[in-house]
Amino acid sequence: MPSRTRSVVPGAALATAVALLSPAGAYAAPVPGPSAPGPVGGRWTAAPAPGDGARPSAQDRPYFYLEGAPGAVLEDRLTLTNPGGSAVTLRLRGGPTGSGGWISTAGQEVRVPPRTRAAVPFTVTVPRDAAPGDHPAALVAEGSGRTATVPVHLRVTGPALAALSVEDVAVERRGSAAVIRYVLVNRGNTPLTPRLAVDADGLFGPALRRAARTLPVTLPPGRRVPLTEPWPDPPALDSVDVRLTVTAAGGAHGTAGASYTAVPWGAAALPPVGLLAGAALWRVRRRRRAAKPRQGSPAAEAPQEPPQEPYAAAVTASRAGADA
């Protein structure tokens, strides 16, 4: 594509200077006079380029939003504003790694004259094998001891896939409490805000029930995040199966678990005593459950003797008279 330079400055000399100092493909314009608000402190700034005739600022477009199919080439412009009295040379690059590597600027270095605003074109080349969904990136400008980062929200069109898994579940004892460790993995192509439910069942019945709640974390596609769940009152003596269930929008669902055996120090030193105590506790709880009448069941009746036949009654009476 042929390079071109457009300058909108008063005076032929200043226009020529801007054209010579700007890189190929960059457009320059003078910064408005003192009557218009400018960057604080006279420092250079970087922001998405607004529409023609508008003054670029973070309020116009706080970030770039680009969307396209795999294999598409997307275009936009970055505005660099230098309100100071001396020229600045800024280095441009895409970041972070990954989708940031899809970004190419018109020049890796841009020299912005004093009191000048330069619009630098850049392109985003979406790989043909890019997964549909969101791919966060950024444009980074560095110079004069400063770094400015402008977010680039890239979205690759295509069917969205929401997939979430929970892995590496483990329970660790911490004094009289415990902590449940686990890892959440976003295996889809769209960001997820997970919900977590926790259940634990032991030999003596339910040990923990926590309804699903939204976690304060958002998982980008492909991200693994280790998390912990406090358990302040685990059983002192029990063998427990812990289950974690995670869900998210789009039908994402995952379940994993771990076994946890709680043994108090005394029972660990004297295993028979601990076993006897556990057995006794189990028997007491079982008896209490059995003692509770079932709801709606009739009350137990006293046993009654079966009615006697007339002949048997007469024989019994005659024997009683003979004995007398």
C-alpha positions as CSV (number, residue, x, y, z in Angstrom):
1,M,0.0,0.0,0.0
2,P,1.5,3.4,-1.0
3,S,2.5,5.5,2.0
4,R,1.1,8.9,2.4
5,T,1.5,11.8,4.8
6,R,-1.2,14.4,5.6
7,S,-0.4,17.6,7.5
8,V,-2.8,20.2,8.7
9,V,-0.6,22.9,10.1
10,P,-0.4,26.7,9.4
11,G,2.5,27.6,7.2
12,A,4.3,25.7,4.5
13,A,7.5,25.4,6.6
14,L,5.8,23.7,9.5
15,A,3.8,21.4,7.2
16,T,7.0,20.3,5.4
17,A,8.7,19.7,8.8
18,V,5.9,17.5,10.1
19,A,5.8,15.5,6.8
20,L,9.5,14.8,7.0
21,L,9.6,13.9,10.7
22,S,6.5,11.7,10.7
23,P,6.8,8.0,9.7
24,A,5.2,6.6,6.6
25,G,1.5,6.3,7.1
26,A,1.3,8.6,10.1
27,Y,-0.9,11.7,10.0
28,A,-0.1,14.9,12.0
29,A,-2.1,17.8,13.1
30,P,-1.4,20.8,15.4
31,V,-2.6,20.6,19.0
32,P,-5.2,23.3,19.6
33,G,-4.2,26.5,21.4
34,P,-4.4,27.2,25.1
35,S,-8.2,27.8,24.8
36,A,-8.7,24.1,24.4
37,P,-8.0,21.7,27.2
38,G,-4.9,19.6,26.8
39,P,-3.1,16.8,28.5
40,V,-2.2,17.4,32.2
41,G,1.3,18.6,32.8
42,G,2.1,18.9,29.1
43,R,3.1,15.2,28.8
44,W,2.5,13.1,25.7
45,T,-0.5,10.9,25.6
46,A,-1.8,7.9,23.7
47,A,-5.4,7.2,22.9
48,P,-7.7,5.7,20.2
49,A,-8.2,8.1,17.4
50,P,-11.7,9.6,17.3
51,G,-13.7,10.6,14.3
52,D,-12.6,13.5,12.1
53,G,-12.8,16.9,13.7
54,A,-12.9,15.6,17.3
55,R,-10.3,16.0,19.9
56,P,-8.8,12.7,21.0
57,S,-9.1,11.9,24.7
58,A,-9.8,8.9,26.9
59,Q,-13.4,10.0,27.1
60,D,-13.9,9.6,23.3
61,R,-12.8,5.9,23.2
62,P,-11.1,4.5,26.3
63,Y,-10.1,1.4,24.3
64,F,-10.2,-0.1,20.9
65,Y,-12.8,-2.6,19.9
66,L,-12.2,-4.7,16.8
67,E,-14.1,-7.7,15.6
68,G,-13.6,-10.0,12.7
69,A,-13.6,-13.6,11.4
70,P,-10.5,-15.8,11.4
71,G,-8.1,-14.6,8.6
72,A,-9.5,-11.1,8.6
73,V,-7.3,-7.9,8.7
74,L,-8.7,-5.2,10.9
75,E,-7.6,-1.6,10.8
76,D,-7.7,1.4,13.2
77,R,-5.6,4.4,14.3
78,L,-3.7,5.3,17.5
79,T,-3.4,9.0,18.3
80,L,-0.2,10.3,19.9
81,T,-0.4,13.8,21.3
82,N,2.7,15.9,22.2
83,P,1.7,19.2,23.8
84,G,5.2,20.0,25.0
85,G,7.8,22.3,23.5
86,S,10.2,19.7,22.3
87,A,9.8,16.6,20.0
88,V,9.4,13.2,21.5
89,T,10.3,9.8,20.0
90,L,7.9,7.0,20.9
91,R,8.3,3.3,20.4
92,L,5.2,1.3,19.6
93,R,4.4,-2.4,20.1
94,G,1.6,-4.8,20.6
95,G,1.2,-6.6,23.9
96,P,0.9,-8.8,25.8
97,T,2.2,-12.0,24.1
98,G,-0.4,-14.0,22.2
99,S,-3.0,-11.9,20.6
100,G,-0.8,-8.8,21.0
101,G,1.4,-10.4,18.4
102,W,-1.4,-9.9,15.8
103,I,-0.9,-6.2,16.0
104,S,1.3,-4.3,13.5
105,T,1.9,-0.5,13.5
106,A,2.9,1.7,10.6
107,G,6.2,2.2,12.3
108,Q,8.0,0.8,15.4
109,E,9.2,4.3,16.3
110,V,7.3,7.6,15.8
111,R,8.8,11.1,16.2
112,V,6.1,13.5,17.3
113,P,7.0,17.2,16.9
114,P,6.1,19.7,19.6
115,R,2.5,20.8,19.9
116,T,1.5,18.1,17.4
117,R,-1.0,15.3,17.3
118,A,-0.1,12.2,15.2
119,A,-2.5,9.5,14.1
120,V,-0.6,6.2,13.6
121,P,-2.4,3.5,11.6
122,F,-2.2,-0.1,12.8
123,T,-3.6,-3.4,11.7
124,V,-4.7,-6.6,13.5
125,T,-4.2,-9.8,11.4
126,V,-6.5,-12.5,12.9
127,P,-4.9,-15.9,12.4
128,R,-7.0,-18.4,10.3
129,D,-6.9,-20.9,13.2
130,A,-7.9,-18.3,15.9
131,A,-10.5,-19.6,18.2
132,P,-13.8,-17.7,18.3
133,G,-14.3,-15.5,21.3
134,D,-12.5,-12.6,23.1
135,H,-8.7,-12.1,22.8
136,P,-7.5,-9.2,25.0
137,A,-4.5,-7.3,23.7
138,A,-3.0,-3.8,23.9
139,L,-1.0,-1.1,22.1
140,V,2.0,0.0,24.2
141,A,3.8,3.4,23.6
142,E,7.1,4.1,25.4
143,G,9.2,7.2,25.4
144,S,10.7,9.9,27.6
145,G,10.7,7.7,30.6
146,R,7.0,6.9,30.4
147,T,4.8,4.0,29.2
148,A,1.2,4.3,28.0
149,T,-1.0,1.2,27.4
150,V,-4.2,1.4,25.4
151,P,-6.4,-1.7,25.6
152,V,-7.4,-3.5,22.5
153,H,-10.5,-5.7,22.8
154,L,-10.4,-8.2,20.0
155,R,-13.3,-10.5,19.3
156,V,-13.1,-13.3,16.8
157,T,-16.5,-14.1,15.4
158,G,-17.8,-17.7,15.4
159,P,-19.7,-20.0,17.7
160,A,-19.0,-19.3,21.3
161,L,-18.1,-22.2,23.5
162,A,-18.5,-22.1,27.3
163,A,-16.5,-24.8,29.0
164,L,-15.3,-24.8,32.6
165,S,-13.5,-27.4,34.7
166,V,-12.4,-27.7,38.3
167,E,-9.1,-29.6,39.0
168,D,-6.5,-30.5,41.6
169,V,-9.0,-30.5,44.6
170,A,-7.3,-31.1,47.9
171,V,-8.2,-30.5,51.6
172,E,-5.5,-29.4,54.1
173,R,-5.9,-29.3,57.8
174,R,-4.9,-26.0,59.6
175,G,-5.2,-26.5,63.3
176,S,-8.9,-26.9,64.1
177,A,-9.9,-25.6,60.7
178,A,-9.2,-26.7,57.1
179,V,-8.8,-25.2,53.6
180,I,-10.0,-26.6,50.3
181,R,-7.6,-25.9,47.4
182,Y,-8.7,-26.2,43.8
183,V,-7.9,-24.9,40.3
184,L,-10.5,-23.5,37.8
185,V,-9.8,-23.8,34.1
186,N,-11.6,-22.0,31.3
187,R,-11.5,-24.5,28.5
188,G,-13.8,-22.5,26.2
189,N,-13.4,-19.4,24.0
190,T,-15.4,-16.9,26.0
191,P,-14.8,-15.2,29.4
192,L,-16.6,-16.9,32.3
193,T,-17.7,-15.7,35.7
194,P,-17.9,-19.0,37.7
195,R,-20.3,-20.0,40.5
196,L,-19.1,-22.5,43.2
197,A,-21.1,-25.0,45.3
198,V,-19.4,-27.1,48.0
199,D,-20.7,-30.4,49.5
200,A,-19.0,-32.8,51.9
201,D,-20.4,-36.1,53.3
202,G,-18.8,-38.3,55.9
203,L,-19.5,-41.6,57.7
204,F,-21.8,-39.8,60.1
205,G,-23.8,-37.8,57.5
206,P,-23.5,-34.4,55.8
207,A,-20.4,-32.5,56.9
208,L,-20.7,-29.4,54.7
209,R,-23.4,-27.8,52.5
210,R,-22.7,-24.5,50.7
211,A,-25.1,-23.3,48.1
212,A,-23.8,-22.0,44.8
213,R,-22.4,-18.4,44.9
214,T,-20.6,-16.2,42.3
215,L,-16.9,-16.1,42.8
216,P,-15.1,-12.7,42.6
217,V,-13.1,-13.7,39.5
218,T,-13.4,-13.6,35.7
219,L,-11.6,-16.3,33.7
220,P,-10.5,-15.3,30.2
221,P,-10.3,-18.2,27.7
222,G,-7.6,-20.7,28.5
223,R,-6.8,-19.2,31.9
224,R,-6.0,-21.4,34.9
225,V,-6.6,-19.8,38.4
226,P,-5.8,-21.5,41.7
227,L,-8.3,-20.7,44.5
228,T,-9.0,-21.7,48.0
229,E,-12.2,-22.2,50.0
230,P,-12.0,-21.8,53.8
231,W,-13.6,-24.5,56.0
232,P,-13.6,-23.2,59.6
233,D,-15.4,-26.1,61.3
234,P,-14.5,-29.5,59.7
235,P,-15.3,-32.7,61.6
236,A,-12.8,-33.7,64.2
237,L,-13.2,-37.4,63.5
238,D,-14.6,-38.6,60.2
239,S,-13.8,-39.7,56.7
240,V,-15.2,-37.2,54.3
241,D,-15.8,-36.9,50.5
242,V,-15.6,-33.3,49.4
243,R,-17.3,-32.3,46.1
244,L,-16.9,-29.0,44.2
245,T,-19.4,-28.0,41.5
246,V,-18.7,-25.0,39.3
247,T,-21.1,-23.5,36.8
248,A,-21.1,-20.5,34.5
249,A,-23.2,-18.8,31.8
250,G,-23.6,-20.7,28.6
251,G,-24.1,-24.1,30.2
252,A,-20.5,-24.5,31.5
253,H,-20.3,-27.1,34.3
254,G,-17.6,-29.0,36.1
255,T,-17.4,-31.2,39.1
256,A,-14.4,-32.7,41.0
257,G,-13.7,-34.0,44.5
258,A,-11.2,-35.2,47.0
259,S,-11.2,-37.4,50.1
260,Y,-10.4,-36.1,53.5
261,T,-9.8,-38.1,56.7
262,A,-10.0,-36.2,60.0
263,V,-8.3,-37.8,63.0
264,P,-7.8,-36.0,66.3
265,W,-4.4,-36.1,67.9
266,G,-5.5,-38.5,70.7
267,A,-7.1,-40.9,68.3
268,A,-3.9,-40.8,66.1
269,A,-1.8,-41.8,69.2
270,L,-4.3,-44.5,70.3
271,P,-6.1,-45.9,67.3
272,P,-8.3,-48.3,69.2
273,V,-9.6,-45.6,71.4
274,G,-10.3,-43.4,68.4
275,L,-12.2,-46.2,66.7
276,L,-14.2,-47.0,69.8
277,A,-15.2,-43.3,70.2
278,G,-16.2,-43.1,66.5
279,A,-18.2,-46.3,66.8
280,A,-19.9,-45.1,70.0
281,L,-20.8,-41.7,68.3
282,W,-22.2,-43.5,65.3
283,R,-24.4,-45.8,67.5
284,V,-25.7,-42.9,69.5
285,R,-26.7,-40.9,66.3
286,R,-28.3,-44.0,64.8
287,R,-30.3,-44.6,68.0
288,R,-31.5,-41.0,68.0
289,R,-32.6,-41.2,64.4
290,A,-34.4,-44.5,65.0
291,A,-36.1,-43.1,68.1
292,K,-37.7,-40.3,66.1
293,P,-41.2,-41.4,64.9
294,R,-41.7,-41.0,61.2
295,Q,-44.0,-38.2,60.2
296,G,-47.5,-39.5,59.4
297,S,-46.8,-43.0,60.7
298,P,-49.4,-44.5,63.2
299,A,-48.4,-44.8,66.8
300,A,-47.2,-48.2,67.9
301,E,-50.0,-50.3,69.6
302,A,-49.6,-52.6,72.6
303,P,-49.5,-56.3,71.7
304,Q,-52.8,-58.2,72.3
305,E,-53.3,-61.9,73.0
306,P,-55.2,-63.8,70.3
307,P,-58.9,-64.6,71.2
308,Q,-59.4,-68.1,72.6
309,E,-61.8,-70.7,71.1
310,P,-64.9,-71.6,73.2
311,Y,-63.8,-75.2,73.7
312,A,-60.4,-74.1,74.9
313,A,-61.9,-71.7,77.3
314,A,-64.1,-74.4,78.8
315,V,-61.2,-76.8,79.2
316,T,-59.2,-74.1,81.0
317,A,-62.1,-73.4,83.4
318,S,-62.6,-77.1,84.3
319,R,-58.9,-77.6,84.9
320,A,-58.9,-74.6,87.2
321,G,-61.9,-76.1,89.2
322,A,-60.1,-79.4,89.5
323,D,-57.0,-77.8,90.8
324,A,-59.0,-76.0,93.4
